[in-house]
């Protein structure tokens, strides 16, 4: 049996024996060579006891590996918000300074204002205002982090995204959704049977996943806002590996209802499943290109598990990966320029990327059992699962391999997906 046929079962079975550990924490391994020195002052708050957005911003940017967060003393005054002493911060070594305040708004809502200053050039870079409920303060803080990241580094941040993953504790499997910093985790679905392969809809409102609750793999779609769900692929045999089309109207799924595992295109409104790949090879793990013109997938049609790309209009396929005898689990960046996947080398499973224009491959990780790569919305980081000291954790790595983080939580963490 080909190794990639049993990879899924290997990871599911491996999770059964892993011990429970502490609550989720984030460990930063490495960082950018030239970090931006940033001072984030505590926000002026309209009432005592209110959560300070600055704490979330410091956490976001501090974990990114791109910033050095400078210590600051005391609260900024309202006068400081209007005329900050940028020269003082420049003399302390700061490249940029962030100030903010939270004001009461109508109907119990809050207005969050922030200013970003260039301390070196003594100029204001941006100033924005957001209105939110008290419960939405952390979400606004993540959006502010995105803005700061973009203004200072020239590329979008990905702090306001969400992640989905499978948590295995004792005899239960839980599909959880959390903020990108792993906070505010909620359980979407739980079962005593395995749950695998979560996949975000393009609008971030739904999750497709595979559940074994009926003693066989069935694909479900869950509405996160309403909490409702429905089985969308419950055919004879195996139903697995759901992936959303860019317009959210279809899923690409791997079904074995007619033969060995083949890729089908499932219309979510009609329920019709149209077979896309043909032949006797085992085809699985589909993913749409962002422009909706291509479907990437894993296949053994060439004699070993490799990643292929097929035109959606014609079905004509071509091989993408050639380095090594085992390359599986394709994932695409939002701009369609980079392909991440699991690459086996000397018996170890690593996360690798290919720049599709040049076909240049780079191995990003040095751990032994990496799986399920998923790009952040800005295409600069990849979320994946790995084994560390015999237990499952989530990790991120930048596309140049220089910045790495590990996220650990009580239980075994698997099958991550980074969403909007």
Secondary structure, DSSP 8 states (H G I E B T S, - for coil): --HHHHHHHHHHHHHTT-----S-EEEEE---SS-EEEEE---B-SSTT---HHHHHHHHHHHHSSEEE----S---HHHHHS--HHHHHHTT-SEEEEEEEEE-GGG-EEEEEEEEETTTTEEEEEEEEEE-GGGHHHHHHHHHHHHHHHHHSS---TT-EEEEEEEETTEEEEEEEETTS-S-EEEEEESS-EEEEEE-TTSSEEEEEE-TTSS-EEEEEETTT--EEEEE--SS-EEEEEE-TTSSEEEEEE-SSSSSEEEEEETTT--EEE---SSS-EEEEEE-TTSSEEEEEE-TTSS-EEEEEETTT--EEE---SSS-EEEEEE-TTS-EEEEEEEETTEEEEEEEETTTTEEEE----SB-EEEEE-TTSSEEEEEEEETTEEEEEEEETTS--EEEEE-SSEEEEEEEE-
